Amino acid sequence: LESLFSWVPGIVWLLMKTCIFLLFYLWFRATFPRYRYDQIMRLGWKIFIPVTLVWLVVVATAQVYDIGPWFTEGLS
């Protein structure tokens, strides 16, 4: 891939990537609705805090019973 686009100067690459990022960012912002402040607060209190507390219990249980991270079991 490097040899395919090696003729393009670095500043042009930067501008192209910036434009692509802005395109997707603006497209995402225009597609999904904005939430009101009360909706965000309700989402935080009724969804995010309970999920966080459950996850805290899961991690604490894993620590107590010495359940290690699953992604490193085959490395040692």
mmCIF file of the N, C-alpha and C atoms, coordinates in Angstrom:
data_MODEL
# 
_entry.id   MODEL 
# 
loop_
_atom_site.group_PDB 
_atom_site.id 
_atom_site.type_symbol 
_atom_site.label_atom_id 
_atom_site.label_alt_id 
_atom_site.label_comp_id 
_atom_site.label_asym_id 
_atom_site.label_entity_id 
_atom_site.label_seq_id 
_atom_site.pdbx_PDB_ins_code 
_atom_site.Cartn_x 
_atom_site.Cartn_y 
_atom_site.Cartn_z 
_atom_site.occupancy 
_atom_site.B_iso_or_equiv 
_atom_site.pdbx_formal_charge 
_atom_site.auth_seq_id 
_atom_site.auth_comp_id 
_atom_site.auth_asym_id 
_atom_site.auth_atom_id 
_atom_site.pdbx_PDB_model_num 
ATOM 1   N N  . LEU A 1 1  ? 0.827   -1.194  0.000  1.00 0.00 ? 1  LEU A N  1 
ATOM 2   C CA . LEU A 1 1  ? 0.000   0.000   0.000  1.00 0.00 ? 1  LEU A CA 1 
ATOM 3   C C  . LEU A 1 1  ? 0.867   1.252   0.000  1.00 0.00 ? 1  LEU A C  1 
ATOM 4   N N  . GLU A 1 2  ? 2.032   1.159   0.639  1.00 0.00 ? 2  GLU A N  1 
ATOM 5   C CA . GLU A 1 2  ? 2.906   2.318   0.703  1.00 0.00 ? 2  GLU A CA 1 
ATOM 6   C C  . GLU A 1 2  ? 3.410   2.705   -0.683 1.00 0.00 ? 2  GLU A C  1 
ATOM 7   N N  . SER A 1 3  ? 3.764   1.722   -1.509 1.00 0.00 ? 3  SER A N  1 
ATOM 8   C CA . SER A 1 3  ? 4.278   2.039   -2.835 1.00 0.00 ? 3  SER A CA 1 
ATOM 9   C C  . SER A 1 3  ? 3.171   2.527   -3.770 1.00 0.00 ? 3  SER A C  1 
ATOM 10  N N  . LEU A 1 4  ? 1.944   2.139   -3.492 1.00 0.00 ? 4  LEU A N  1 
ATOM 11  C CA . LEU A 1 4  ? 0.825   2.544   -4.337 1.00 0.00 ? 4  LEU A CA 1 
ATOM 12  C C  . LEU A 1 4  ? 0.532   4.034   -4.206 1.00 0.00 ? 4  LEU A C  1 
ATOM 13  N N  . PHE A 1 5  ? 0.638   4.561   -2.985 1.00 0.00 ? 5  PHE A N  1 
ATOM 14  C CA . PHE A 1 5  ? 0.315   5.961   -2.740 1.00 0.00 ? 5  PHE A CA 1 
ATOM 15  C C  . PHE A 1 5  ? 1.529   6.784   -2.339 1.00 0.00 ? 5  PHE A C  1 
ATOM 16  N N  . SER A 1 6  ? 2.716   6.349   -2.677 1.00 0.00 ? 6  SER A N  1 
ATOM 17  C CA . SER A 1 6  ? 3.918   7.066   -2.260 1.00 0.00 ? 6  SER A CA 1 
ATOM 18  C C  . SER A 1 6  ? 4.078   8.403   -2.981 1.00 0.00 ? 6  SER A C  1 
ATOM 19  N N  . TRP A 1 7  ? 3.386   8.609   -4.074 1.00 0.00 ? 7  TRP A N  1 
ATOM 20  C CA . TRP A 1 7  ? 3.507   9.861   -4.817 1.00 0.00 ? 7  TRP A CA 1 
ATOM 21  C C  . TRP A 1 7  ? 2.693   10.988  -4.193 1.00 0.00 ? 7  TRP A C  1 
ATOM 22  N N  . VAL A 1 8  ? 1.800   10.672  -3.262 1.00 0.00 ? 8  VAL A N  1 
ATOM 23  C CA . VAL A 1 8  ? 0.952   11.683  -2.632 1.00 0.00 ? 8  VAL A CA 1 
ATOM 24  C C  . VAL A 1 8  ? 1.717   12.314  -1.465 1.00 0.00 ? 8  VAL A C  1 
ATOM 25  N N  . PRO A 1 9  ? 1.857   13.650  -1.455 1.00 0.00 ? 9  PRO A N  1 
ATOM 26  C CA . PRO A 1 9  ? 2.564   14.306  -0.345 1.00 0.00 ? 9  PRO A CA 1 
ATOM 27  C C  . PRO A 1 9  ? 1.827   14.116  0.981  1.00 0.00 ? 9  PRO A C  1 
ATOM 28  N N  . GLY A 1 10 ? 2.561   14.236  2.073  1.00 0.00 ? 10 GLY A N  1 
ATOM 29  C CA . GLY A 1 10 ? 2.009   14.006  3.399  1.00 0.00 ? 10 GLY A CA 1 
ATOM 30  C C  . GLY A 1 10 ? 0.882   14.950  3.753  1.00 0.00 ? 10 GLY A C  1 
ATOM 31  N N  . ILE A 1 11 ? 1.002   16.219  3.373  1.00 0.00 ? 11 ILE A N  1 
ATOM 32  C CA . ILE A 1 11 ? -0.039  17.196  3.714  1.00 0.00 ? 11 ILE A CA 1 
ATOM 33  C C  . ILE A 1 11 ? -1.343  16.863  3.001  1.00 0.00 ? 11 ILE A C  1 
ATOM 34  N N  . VAL A 1 12 ? -1.248  16.322  1.791  1.00 0.00 ? 12 VAL A N  1 
ATOM 35  C CA . VAL A 1 12 ? -2.451  15.928  1.054  1.00 0.00 ? 12 VAL A CA 1 
ATOM 36  C C  . VAL A 1 12 ? -3.122  14.755  1.762  1.00 0.00 ? 12 VAL A C  1 
ATOM 37  N N  . TRP A 1 13 ? -2.314  13.790  2.245  1.00 0.00 ? 13 TRP A N  1 
ATOM 38  C CA . TRP A 1 13 ? -2.868  12.676  3.001  1.00 0.00 ? 13 TRP A CA 1 
ATOM 39  C C  . TRP A 1 13 ? -3.587  13.166  4.242  1.00 0.00 ? 13 TRP A C  1 
ATOM 40  N N  . LEU A 1 14 ? -2.945  14.090  4.950  1.00 0.00 ? 14 LEU A N  1 
ATOM 41  C CA . LEU A 1 14 ? -3.552  14.628  6.158  1.00 0.00 ? 14 LEU A CA 1 
ATOM 42  C C  . LEU A 1 14 ? -4.884  15.295  5.848  1.00 0.00 ? 14 LEU A C  1 
ATOM 43  N N  . LEU A 1 15 ? -4.933  16.093  4.809  1.00 0.00 ? 15 LEU A N  1 
ATOM 44  C CA . LEU A 1 15 ? -6.175  16.777  4.442  1.00 0.00 ? 15 LEU A CA 1 
ATOM 45  C C  . LEU A 1 15 ? -7.255  15.786  4.003  1.00 0.00 ? 15 LEU A C  1 
ATOM 46  N N  . MET A 1 16 ? -6.858  14.755  3.258  1.00 0.00 ? 16 MET A N  1 
ATOM 47  C CA . MET A 1 16 ? -7.833  13.756  2.822  1.00 0.00 ? 16 MET A CA 1 
ATOM 48  C C  . MET A 1 16 ? -8.418  12.998  4.016  1.00 0.00 ? 16 MET A C  1 
ATOM 49  N N  . LYS A 1 17 ? -7.558  12.590  4.945  1.00 0.00 ? 17 LYS A N  1 
ATOM 50  C CA . LYS A 1 17 ? -8.040  11.871  6.123  1.00 0.00 ? 17 LYS A CA 1 
ATOM 51  C C  . LYS A 1 17 ? -8.917  12.761  6.992  1.00 0.00 ? 17 LYS A C  1 
ATOM 52  N N  . THR A 1 18 ? -8.541  14.032  7.102  1.00 0.00 ? 18 THR A N  1 
ATOM 53  C CA . THR A 1 18 ? -9.345  14.968  7.883  1.00 0.00 ? 18 THR A CA 1 
ATOM 54  C C  . THR A 1 18 ? -10.720 15.153  7.255  1.00 0.00 ? 18 THR A C  1 
ATOM 55  N N  . CYS A 1 19 ? -10.766 15.290  5.948  1.00 0.00 ? 19 CYS A N  1 
ATOM 56  C CA . CYS A 1 19 ? -12.054 15.455  5.261  1.00 0.00 ? 19 CYS A CA 1 
ATOM 57  C C  . CYS A 1 19 ? -12.927 14.209  5.406  1.00 0.00 ? 19 CYS A C  1 
ATOM 58  N N  . ILE A 1 20 ? -12.324 13.045  5.299  1.00 0.00 ? 20 ILE A N  1 
ATOM 59  C CA . ILE A 1 20 ? -13.089 11.805  5.451  1.00 0.00 ? 20 ILE A CA 1 
ATOM 60  C C  . ILE A 1 20 ? -13.627 11.682  6.870  1.00 0.00 ? 20 ILE A C  1 
ATOM 61  N N  . PHE A 1 21 ? -12.789 12.009  7.868  1.00 0.00 ? 21 PHE A N  1 
ATOM 62  C CA . PHE A 1 21 ? -13.237 11.964  9.256  1.00 0.00 ? 21 PHE A CA 1 
ATOM 63  C C  . PHE A 1 21 ? -14.384 12.939  9.481  1.00 0.00 ? 21 PHE A C  1 
ATOM 64  N N  . LEU A 1 22 ? -14.260 14.163  8.981  1.00 0.00 ? 22 LEU A N  1 
ATOM 65  C CA . LEU A 1 22 ? -15.321 15.155  9.158  1.00 0.00 ? 22 LEU A CA 1 
ATOM 66  C C  . LEU A 1 22 ? -16.605 14.731  8.454  1.00 0.00 ? 22 LEU A C  1 
ATOM 67  N N  . LEU A 1 23 ? -16.479 14.124  7.288  1.00 0.00 ? 23 LEU A N  1 
ATOM 68  C CA . LEU A 1 23 ? -17.650 13.636  6.569  1.00 0.00 ? 23 LEU A CA 1 
ATOM 69  C C  . LEU A 1 23 ? -18.418 12.629  7.419  1.00 0.00 ? 23 LEU A C  1 
ATOM 70  N N  . PHE A 1 24 ? -17.702 11.636  7.957  1.00 0.00 ? 24 PHE A N  1 
ATOM 71  C CA . PHE A 1 24 ? -18.374 10.628  8.767  1.00 0.00 ? 24 PHE A CA 1 
ATOM 72  C C  . PHE A 1 24 ? -18.892 11.200  10.080 1.00 0.00 ? 24 PHE A C  1 
ATOM 73  N N  . TYR A 1 25 ? -18.155 12.125  10.672 1.00 0.00 ? 25 TYR A N  1 
ATOM 74  C CA . TYR A 1 25 ? -18.593 12.742  11.923 1.00 0.00 ? 25 TYR A CA 1 
ATOM 75  C C  . TYR A 1 25 ? -19.886 13.528  11.715 1.00 0.00 ? 25 TYR A C  1 
ATOM 76  N N  . LEU A 1 26 ? -19.931 14.341  10.680 1.00 0.00 ? 26 LEU A N  1 
ATOM 77  C CA . LEU A 1 26 ? -21.133 15.127  10.407 1.00 0.00 ? 26 LEU A CA 1 
ATOM 78  C C  . LEU A 1 26 ? -22.299 14.239  9.975  1.00 0.00 ? 26 LEU A C  1 
ATOM 79  N N  . TRP A 1 27 ? -22.001 13.211  9.231  1.00 0.00 ? 27 TRP A N  1 
ATOM 80  C CA . TRP A 1 27 ? -23.032 12.269  8.814  1.00 0.00 ? 27 TRP A CA 1 
ATOM 81  C C  . TRP A 1 27 ? -23.635 11.576  10.036 1.00 0.00 ? 27 TRP A C  1 
ATOM 82  N N  . PHE A 1 28 ? -22.792 11.152  10.968 1.00 0.00 ? 28 PHE A N  1 
ATOM 83  C CA . PHE A 1 28 ? -23.259 10.516  12.196 1.00 0.00 ? 28 PHE A CA 1 
ATOM 84  C C  . PHE A 1 28 ? -24.100 11.483  13.015 1.00 0.00 ? 28 PHE A C  1 
ATOM 85  N N  . ARG A 1 29 ? -23.644 12.725  13.151 1.00 0.00 ? 29 ARG A N  1 
ATOM 86  C CA . ARG A 1 29 ? -24.382 13.720  13.936 1.00 0.00 ? 29 ARG A CA 1 
ATOM 87  C C  . ARG A 1 29 ? -25.737 14.035  13.305 1.00 0.00 ? 29 ARG A C  1 
ATOM 88  N N  . ALA A 1 30 ? -25.813 14.053  11.998 1.00 0.00 ? 30 ALA A N  1 
ATOM 89  C CA . ALA A 1 30 ? -27.063 14.381  11.320 1.00 0.00 ? 30 ALA A CA 1 
ATOM 90  C C  . ALA A 1 30 ? -28.033 13.198  11.315 1.00 0.00 ? 30 ALA A C  1 
ATOM 91  N N  . THR A 1 31 ? -27.504 11.988  11.409 1.00 0.00 ? 31 THR A N  1 
ATOM 92  C CA . THR A 1 31 ? -28.353 10.807  11.330 1.00 0.00 ? 31 THR A CA 1 
ATOM 93  C C  . THR A 1 31 ? -29.092 10.533  12.631 1.00 0.00 ? 31 THR A C  1 
ATOM 94  N N  . PHE A 1 32 ? -28.394 10.663  13.755 1.00 0.00 ? 32 PHE A N  1 
ATOM 95  C CA . PHE A 1 32 ? -28.974 10.306  15.043 1.00 0.00 ? 32 PHE A CA 1 
ATOM 96  C C  . PHE A 1 32 ? -29.492 11.542  15.760 1.00 0.00 ? 32 PHE A C  1 
ATOM 97  N N  . PRO A 1 33 ? -30.613 11.402  16.444 1.00 0.00 ? 33 PRO A N  1 
ATOM 98  C CA . PRO A 1 33 ? -31.203 12.565  17.118 1.00 0.00 ? 33 PRO A CA 1 
ATOM 99  C C  . PRO A 1 33 ? -30.398 12.972  18.349 1.00 0.00 ? 33 PRO A C  1 
ATOM 100 N N  . ARG A 1 34 ? -30.538 14.227  18.713 1.00 0.00 ? 34 ARG A N  1 
ATOM 101 C CA . ARG A 1 34 ? -29.915 14.710  19.945 1.00 0.00 ? 34 ARG A CA 1 
ATOM 102 C C  . ARG A 1 34 ? -30.846 14.433  21.106 1.00 0.00 ? 34 ARG A C  1 
ATOM 103 N N  . TYR A 1 35 ? -30.265 14.064  22.222 1.00 0.00 ? 35 TYR A N  1 
ATOM 104 C CA . TYR A 1 35 ? -31.048 13.806  23.416 1.00 0.00 ? 35 TYR A CA 1 
ATOM 105 C C  . TYR A 1 35 ? -31.143 15.067  24.262 1.00 0.00 ? 35 TYR A C  1 
ATOM 106 N N  . ARG A 1 36 ? -32.280 15.240  24.895 1.00 0.00 ? 36 ARG A N  1 
ATOM 107 C CA . ARG A 1 36 ? -32.427 16.338  25.851 1.00 0.00 ? 36 ARG A CA 1 
ATOM 108 C C  . ARG A 1 36 ? -31.678 15.987  27.118 1.00 0.00 ? 36 ARG A C  1 
ATOM 109 N N  . TYR A 1 37 ? -31.451 16.994  27.951 1.00 0.00 ? 37 TYR A N  1 
ATOM 110 C CA . TYR A 1 37 ? -30.688 16.797  29.179 1.00 0.00 ? 37 TYR A CA 1 
ATOM 111 C C  . TYR A 1 37 ? -31.367 15.793  30.108 1.00 0.00 ? 37 TYR A C  1 
ATOM 112 N N  . ASP A 1 38 ? -32.685 15.870  30.221 1.00 0.00 ? 38 ASP A N  1 
ATOM 113 C CA . ASP A 1 38 ? -33.388 14.935  31.107 1.00 0.00 ? 38 ASP A CA 1 
ATOM 114 C C  . ASP A 1 38 ? -33.311 13.501  30.585 1.00 0.00 ? 38 ASP A C  1 
ATOM 115 N N  . GLN A 1 39 ? -33.269 13.326  29.272 1.00 0.00 ? 39 GLN A N  1 
ATOM 116 C CA . GLN A 1 39 ? -33.142 11.983  28.713 1.00 0.00 ? 39 GLN A CA 1 
ATOM 117 C C  . GLN A 1 39 ? -31.754 11.406  28.989 1.00 0.00 ? 39 GLN A C  1 
ATOM 118 N N  . ILE A 1 40 ? -30.739 12.249  28.907 1.00 0.00 ? 40 ILE A N  1 
ATOM 119 C CA . ILE A 1 40 ? -29.381 11.797  29.199 1.00 0.00 ? 40 ILE A CA 1 
ATOM 120 C C  . ILE A 1 40 ? -29.254 11.420  30.669 1.00 0.00 ? 40 ILE A C  1 
ATOM 121 N N  . MET A 1 41 ? -29.847 12.232  31.550 1.00 0.00 ? 41 MET A N  1 
ATOM 122 C CA . MET A 1 41 ? -29.791 11.929  32.981 1.00 0.00 ? 41 MET A CA 1 
ATOM 123 C C  . MET A 1 41 ? -30.533 10.623  33.291 1.00 0.00 ? 41 MET A C  1 
ATOM 124 N N  . ARG A 1 42 ? -31.675 10.422  32.671 1.00 0.00 ? 42 ARG A N  1 
ATOM 125 C CA . ARG A 1 42 ? -32.426 9.179   32.880 1.00 0.00 ? 42 ARG A CA 1 
ATOM 126 C C  . ARG A 1 42 ? -31.616 7.984   32.380 1.00 0.00 ? 42 ARG A C  1 
ATOM 127 N N  . LEU A 1 43 ? -30.977 8.130   31.232 1.00 0.00 ? 43 LEU A N  1 
ATOM 128 C CA . LEU A 1 43 ? -30.136 7.064   30.697 1.00 0.00 ? 43 LEU A CA 1 
ATOM 129 C C  . LEU A 1 43 ? -28.997 6.741   31.659 1.00 0.00 ? 43 LEU A C  1 
ATOM 130 N N  . GLY A 1 44 ? -28.388 7.768   32.226 1.00 0.00 ? 44 GLY A N  1 
ATOM 131 C CA . GLY A 1 44 ? -27.299 7.549   33.167 1.00 0.00 ? 44 GLY A CA 1 
ATOM 132 C C  . GLY A 1 44 ? -27.752 6.852   34.428 1.00 0.00 ? 44 GLY A C  1 
ATOM 133 N N  . TRP A 1 45 ? -28.856 7.304   35.014 1.00 0.00 ? 45 TRP A N  1 
ATOM 134 C CA . TRP A 1 45 ? -29.319 6.741   36.281 1.00 0.00 ? 45 TRP A CA 1 
ATOM 135 C C  . TRP A 1 45 ? -29.938 5.364   36.121 1.00 0.00 ? 45 TRP A C  1 
ATOM 136 N N  . LYS A 1 46 ? -30.649 5.116   35.031 1.00 0.00 ? 46 LYS A N  1 
ATOM 137 C CA . LYS A 1 46 ? -31.372 3.850   34.892 1.00 0.00 ? 46 LYS A CA 1 
ATOM 138 C C  . LYS A 1 46 ? -30.602 2.786   34.121 1.00 0.00 ? 46 LYS A C  1 
ATOM 139 N N  . ILE A 1 47 ? -29.602 3.176   33.356 1.00 0.00 ? 47 ILE A N  1 
ATOM 140 C CA . ILE A 1 47 ? -28.866 2.203   32.547 1.00 0.00 ? 47 ILE A CA 1 
ATOM 141 C C  . ILE A 1 47 ? -27.398 2.132   32.959 1.00 0.00 ? 47 ILE A C  1 
ATOM 142 N N  . PHE A 1 48 ? -26.691 3.248   32.866 1.00 0.00 ? 48 PHE A N  1 
ATOM 143 C CA . PHE A 1 48 ? -25.241 3.224   33.037 1.00 0.00 ? 48 PHE A CA 1 
ATOM 144 C C  . PHE A 1 48 ? -24.806 2.905   34.462 1.00 0.00 ? 48 PHE A C  1 
ATOM 145 N N  . ILE A 1 49 ? -25.448 3.469   35.461 1.00 0.00 ? 49 ILE A N  1 
ATOM 146 C CA . ILE A 1 49 ? -25.044 3.195   36.839 1.00 0.00 ? 49 ILE A CA 1 
ATOM 147 C C  . ILE A 1 49 ? -25.340 1.747   37.229 1.00 0.00 ? 49 ILE A C  1 
ATOM 148 N N  . PRO A 1 50 ? -26.522 1.185   36.927 1.00 0.00 ? 50 PRO A N  1 
ATOM 149 C CA . PRO A 1 50 ? -26.727 -0.241  37.249 1.00 0.00 ? 50 PRO A CA 1 
ATOM 150 C C  . PRO A 1 50 ? -25.767 -1.173  36.506 1.00 0.00 ? 50 PRO A C  1 
ATOM 151 N N  . VAL A 1 51 ? -25.504 -0.891  35.242 1.00 0.00 ? 51 VAL A N  1 
ATOM 152 C CA . VAL A 1 51 ? -24.568 -1.731  34.488 1.00 0.00 ? 51 VAL A CA 1 
ATOM 153 C C  . VAL A 1 51 ? -23.177 -1.645  35.103 1.00 0.00 ? 51 VAL A C  1 
ATOM 154 N N  . THR A 1 52 ? -22.768 -0.453  35.507 1.00 0.00 ? 52 THR A N  1 
ATOM 155 C CA . THR A 1 52 ? -21.465 -0.278  36.132 1.00 0.00 ? 52 THR A CA 1 
ATOM 156 C C  . THR A 1 52 ? -21.382 -1.022  37.457 1.00 0.00 ? 52 THR A C  1 
ATOM 157 N N  . LEU A 1 53 ? -22.433 -0.969  38.255 1.00 0.00 ? 53 LEU A N  1 
ATOM 158 C CA . LEU A 1 53 ? -22.430 -1.683  39.533 1.00 0.00 ? 53 LEU A CA 1 
ATOM 159 C C  . LEU A 1 53 ? -22.388 -3.200  39.331 1.00 0.00 ? 53 LEU A C  1 
ATOM 160 N N  . VAL A 1 54 ? -23.118 -3.695  38.354 1.00 0.00 ? 54 VAL A N  1 
ATOM 161 C CA . VAL A 1 54 ? -23.077 -5.134  38.057 1.00 0.00 ? 54 VAL A CA 1 
ATOM 162 C C  . VAL A 1 54 ? -21.680 -5.526  37.598 1.00 0.00 ? 54 VAL A C  1 
ATOM 163 N N  . TRP A 1 55 ? -21.078 -4.706  36.748 1.00 0.00 ? 55 TRP A N  1 
ATOM 164 C CA . TRP A 1 55 ? -19.736 -5.013  36.262 1.00 0.00 ? 55 TRP A CA 1 
ATOM 165 C C  . TRP A 1 55 ? -18.715 -4.976  37.397 1.00 0.00 ? 55 TRP A C  1 
ATOM 166 N N  . LEU A 1 56 ? -18.906 -4.071  38.346 1.00 0.00 ? 56 LEU A N  1 
ATOM 167 C CA . LEU A 1 56 ? -18.036 -3.998  39.518 1.00 0.00 ? 56 LEU A CA 1 
ATOM 168 C C  . LEU A 1 56 ? -18.126 -5.287  40.334 1.00 0.00 ? 56 LEU A C  1 
ATOM 169 N N  . VAL A 1 57 ? -19.324 -5.825  40.485 1.00 0.00 ? 57 VAL A N  1 
ATOM 170 C CA . VAL A 1 57 ? -19.503 -7.096  41.199 1.00 0.00 ? 57 VAL A CA 1 
ATOM 171 C C  . VAL A 1 57 ? -18.845 -8.238  40.426 1.00 0.00 ? 57 VAL A C  1 
ATOM 172 N N  . VAL A 1 58 ? -18.974 -8.240  39.115 1.00 0.00 ? 58 VAL A N  1 
ATOM 173 C CA . VAL A 1 58 ? -18.350 -9.286  38.294 1.00 0.00 ? 58 VAL A CA 1 
ATOM 174 C C  . VAL A 1 58 ? -16.833 -9.257  38.452 1.00 0.00 ? 58 VAL A C  1 
ATOM 175 N N  . VAL A 1 59 ? -16.245 -8.082  38.386 1.00 0.00 ? 59 VAL A N  1 
ATOM 176 C CA . VAL A 1 59 ? -14.791 -7.964  38.510 1.00 0.00 ? 59 VAL A CA 1 
ATOM 177 C C  . VAL A 1 59 ? -14.336 -8.337  39.917 1.00 0.00 ? 59 VAL A C  1 
ATOM 178 N N  . ALA A 1 60 ? -15.080 -7.917  40.930 1.00 0.00 ? 60 ALA A N  1 
ATOM 179 C CA . ALA A 1 60 ? -14.724 -8.272  42.307 1.00 0.00 ? 60 ALA A CA 1 
ATOM 180 C C  . ALA A 1 60 ? -14.801 -9.780  42.512 1.00 0.00 ? 60 ALA A C  1 
ATOM 181 N N  . THR A 1 61 ? -15.815 -10.414 41.958 1.00 0.00 ? 61 THR A N  1 
ATOM 182 C CA . THR A 1 61 ? -15.943 -11.869 42.057 1.00 0.00 ? 61 THR A CA 1 
ATOM 183 C C  . THR A 1 61 ? -14.783 -12.560 41.346 1.00 0.00 ? 61 THR A C  1 
ATOM 184 N N  . ALA A 1 62 ? -14.410 -12.051 40.201 1.00 0.00 ? 62 ALA A N  1 
ATOM 185 C CA . ALA A 1 62 ? -13.275 -12.619 39.470 1.00 0.00 ? 62 ALA A CA 1 
ATOM 186 C C  . ALA A 1 62 ? -11.985 -12.468 40.270 1.00 0.00 ? 62 ALA A C  1 
ATOM 187 N N  . GLN A 1 63 ? -11.825 -11.378 40.980 1.00 0.00 ? 63 GLN A N  1 
ATOM 188 C CA . GLN A 1 63 ? -10.638 -11.177 41.805 1.00 0.00 ? 63 GLN A CA 1 
ATOM 189 C C  . GLN A 1 63 ? -10.638 -12.110 43.014 1.00 0.00 ? 63 GLN A C  1 
ATOM 190 N N  . VAL A 1 64 ? -11.778 -12.270 43.650 1.00 0.00 ? 64 VAL A N  1 
ATOM 191 C CA . VAL A 1 64 ? -11.855 -13.113 44.848 1.00 0.00 ? 64 VAL A CA 1 
ATOM 192 C C  . VAL A 1 64 ? -11.570 -14.571 44.503 1.00 0.00 ? 64 VAL A C  1 
ATOM 193 N N  . TYR A 1 65 ? -12.128 -15.057 43.403 1.00 0.00 ? 65 TYR A N  1 
ATOM 194 C CA . TYR A 1 65 ? -11.950 -16.452 43.021 1.00 0.00 ? 65 TYR A CA 1 
ATOM 195 C C  . TYR A 1 65 ? -10.761 -16.665 42.092 1.00 0.00 ? 65 TYR A C  1 
ATOM 196 N N  . ASP A 1 66 ? -9.916  -15.668 41.976 1.00 0.00 ? 66 ASP A N  1 
ATOM 197 C CA . ASP A 1 66 ? -8.680  -15.731 41.191 1.00 0.00 ? 66 ASP A CA 1 
ATOM 198 C C  . ASP A 1 66 ? -8.923  -16.187 39.749 1.00 0.00 ? 66 ASP A C  1 
ATOM 199 N N  . ILE A 1 67 ? -9.925  -15.610 39.147 1.00 0.00 ? 67 ILE A N  1 
ATOM 200 C CA . ILE A 1 67 ? -10.210 -15.864 37.735 1.00 0.00 ? 67 ILE A CA 1 
ATOM 201 C C  . ILE A 1 67 ? -9.452  -14.799 36.955 1.00 0.00 ? 67 ILE A C  1 
ATOM 202 N N  . GLY A 1 68 ? -8.442  -15.240 36.221 1.00 0.00 ? 68 GLY A N  1 
ATOM 203 C CA . GLY A 1 68 ? -7.590  -14.295 35.507 1.00 0.00 ? 68 GLY A CA 1 
ATOM 204 C C  . GLY A 1 68 ? -8.219  -13.811 34.224 1.00 0.00 ? 68 GLY A C  1 
ATOM 205 N N  . PRO A 1 69 ? -7.547  -12.883 33.593 1.00 0.00 ? 69 PRO A N  1 
ATOM 206 C CA . PRO A 1 69 ? -8.041  -12.418 32.284 1.00 0.00 ? 69 PRO A CA 1 
ATOM 207 C C  . PRO A 1 69 ? -7.944  -13.555 31.266 1.00 0.00 ? 69 PRO A C  1 
ATOM 208 N N  . TRP A 1 70 ? -8.994  -13.776 30.550 1.00 0.00 ? 70 TRP A N  1 
ATOM 209 C CA . TRP A 1 70 ? -9.069  -14.902 29.634 1.00 0.00 ? 70 TRP A CA 1 
ATOM 210 C C  . TRP A 1 70 ? -8.116  -14.768 28.467 1.00 0.00 ? 70 TRP A C  1 
ATOM 211 N N  . PHE A 1 71 ? -7.777  -13.566 28.099 1.00 0.00 ? 71 PHE A N  1 
ATOM 212 C CA . PHE A 1 71 ? -6.950  -13.383 26.912 1.00 0.00 ? 71 PHE A CA 1 
ATOM 213 C C  . PHE A 1 71 ? -5.476  -13.665 27.176 1.00 0.00 ? 71 PHE A C  1 
ATOM 214 N N  . THR A 1 72 ? -5.051  -13.874 28.420 1.00 0.00 ? 72 THR A N  1 
ATOM 215 C CA . THR A 1 72 ? -3.639  -14.155 28.695 1.00 0.00 ? 72 THR A CA 1 
ATOM 216 C C  . THR A 1 72 ? -3.410  -15.568 29.223 1.00 0.00 ? 72 THR A C  1 
ATOM 217 N N  . GLU A 1 73 ? -4.417  -16.418 29.242 1.00 0.00 ? 73 GLU A N  1 
ATOM 218 C CA . GLU A 1 73 ? -4.243  -17.757 29.797 1.00 0.00 ? 73 GLU A CA 1 
ATOM 219 C C  . GLU A 1 73 ? -3.261  -18.595 28.988 1.00 0.00 ? 73 GLU A C  1 
ATOM 220 N N  . GLY A 1 74 ? -3.251  -18.475 27.692 1.00 0.00 ? 74 GLY A N  1 
ATOM 221 C CA . GLY A 1 74 ? -2.359  -19.282 26.869 1.00 0.00 ? 74 GLY A CA 1 
ATOM 222 C C  . GLY A 1 74 ? -0.959  -18.720 26.752 1.00 0.00 ? 74 GLY A C  1 
ATOM 223 N N  . LEU A 1 75 ? -0.707  -17.540 27.284 1.00 0.00 ? 75 LEU A N  1 
ATOM 224 C CA . LEU A 1 75 ? 0.597   -16.913 27.120 1.00 0.00 ? 75 LEU A CA 1 
ATOM 225 C C  . LEU A 1 75 ? 1.617   -17.372 28.145 1.00 0.00 ? 75 LEU A C  1 
ATOM 226 N N  . SER A 1 76 ? 1.184   -17.840 29.320 1.00 0.00 ? 76 SER A N  1 
ATOM 227 C CA . SER A 1 76 ? 2.173   -18.173 30.347 1.00 0.00 ? 76 SER A CA 1 
ATOM 228 C C  . SER A 1 76 ? 2.557   -19.622 30.376 1.00 0.00 ? 76 SER A C  1 
# 
